[in-house]
């Protein structure tokens, strides 16, 4: 049985559909990245300036392709160090490492997302670790009084 040739224009329509789906996926991914960056930036802003290991605006460097994968290590580990510095200055000792080890695990999983075949496991793991890390950082943020 012979297959019927595609009508004229159908191939163009199919390729246009795939381009639209790719652009929509890119837009959704960028929107999620921006929301995550705004959340991380709010954590940095809550920490008093003398305890910050990074300025809140530097978090936006995460949107740079490829560089963002490396910059994750700086953003998340310095955020843990900033929280630790603040809580140590207040004499609070029940915060442990302020999620530094959890943040490091997320950063490593994010790097592993670029490894072919391993990315099928590392992708979901990094997503789960990111959510847990952000929740834990939010708990720490809520322990710091808001300055108006």
C-alpha positions in Angstrom: 0.0 0.0 0.0 1.5 3.3 -1.0 1.4 6.3 1.2 -0.3 9.4 0.0 1.9 12.4 -0.6 1.2 15.4 1.6 -0.9 18.1 0.1 0.9 21.3 -0.9 1.6 23.5 2.1 1.0 20.8 4.7 4.8 20.5 5.3 5.1 24.2 5.8 2.2 24.2 8.2 3.7 21.3 10.2 7.1 23.1 10.5 5.3 26.3 11.5 3.5 24.4 14.2 6.8 23.0 15.6 8.4 26.4 15.6 5.4 27.8 17.5 5.6 24.9 20.0 9.3 25.5 20.5 8.9 29.3 21.0 6.0 28.7 23.4 8.2 26.3 25.4 11.0 28.8 25.4 8.7 31.5 26.7 7.3 29.4 29.5 10.8 28.3 30.5 12.0 31.9 30.6 8.9 33.0 32.6 9.6 30.3 35.2 13.3 31.4 35.3 12.3 35.0 35.9 9.9 34.0 38.8 12.7 31.9 40.4 15.2 34.8 40.0 12.7 37.2 41.6 12.2 34.8 44.5 16.0 34.4 45.0 16.4 38.1 44.8 13.8 38.6 47.5 15.9 36.3 49.8 19.0 38.4 49.2 17.1 41.7 49.8 15.8 40.5 53.2 19.4 39.8 54.5 20.9 43.0 55.9 23.5 44.4 53.5 26.5 43.8 55.9 25.8 40.1 55.8 25.2 39.7 52.0 27.9 37.8 50.1 26.3 39.0 46.8 24.2 41.9 45.8 20.6 41.0 44.9 20.9 42.3 41.3 23.7 39.9 40.5 21.2 37.1 40.6 20.0 38.2 37.1 23.2 36.8 35.6 21.4 33.4 35.8 19.6 34.2 32.6 22.8 34.1 30.6 22.8 30.8 28.6 25.6 28.4 29.7 27.0 30.9 32.2 23.9 30.5 34.3 24.8 26.8 35.0 28.1 27.9 36.6 26.6 31.0 38.2 24.2 28.8 40.1 27.0 27.7 42.4 27.8 31.3 43.3 24.2 32.5 43.8 23.1 29.6 45.9 26.2 29.0 48.0 26.7 32.7 48.7 23.0 32.9 49.7 23.6 30.1 52.3 26.7 31.9 53.5 24.8 35.2 53.7 22.1 33.6 55.8 24.7 31.9 58.0 26.5 35.2 58.5 23.3 36.9 59.6 22.2 34.1 62.0 25.7 33.7 63.5 25.7 37.5 64.2 22.4 37.1 66.0 23.5 34.1 68.0 21.1 31.7 66.3 22.6 28.3 66.2 19.7 26.1 65.1 20.0 26.8 61.4 22.8 24.3 60.6 24.6 25.1 57.4 21.6 27.2 56.1 20.9 24.8 53.3 24.4 24.9 51.8 24.6 21.2 51.2 21.1 21.1 49.7 22.0 24.0 47.5 25.2 22.3 46.4 23.3 19.1 45.5 20.9 21.2 43.4 23.8 22.9 41.6 25.4 19.6 40.8 22.1 18.1 39.6 21.6 21.2 37.3 25.1 20.7 35.8 24.3 17.0 35.2 21.2 18.1 33.2 23.5 18.8 30.2 24.9 15.3 30.1 23.1 13.2 27.5 21.1 10.3 28.8 21.9 11.3 32.4 19.7 14.3 31.9 16.5 12.2 32.1 17.3 11.5 35.8 19.1 14.7 36.6 16.3 17.0 35.3 13.6 15.8 37.6 16.0 15.5 40.5 17.2 19.1 40.0 13.7 20.4 39.8 12.7 18.7 43.1 15.9 19.9 44.8 15.3 23.5 43.5 11.8 23.5 45.0 13.0 22.1 48.3 15.9 24.6 48.4 13.6 27.5 47.7 11.2 26.4 50.4 14.0 26.0 53.0 15.4 29.4 52.1 12.0 31.0 52.4 11.8 29.5 56.0 15.1 31.2 56.8 14.0 34.5 55.2 10.8 34.5 57.3 13.0 34.3 60.4 14.6 37.7 59.5 12.6 40.7 60.5 11.4 42.8 57.5 12.9 46.3 57.5 10.7 48.9 56.0 
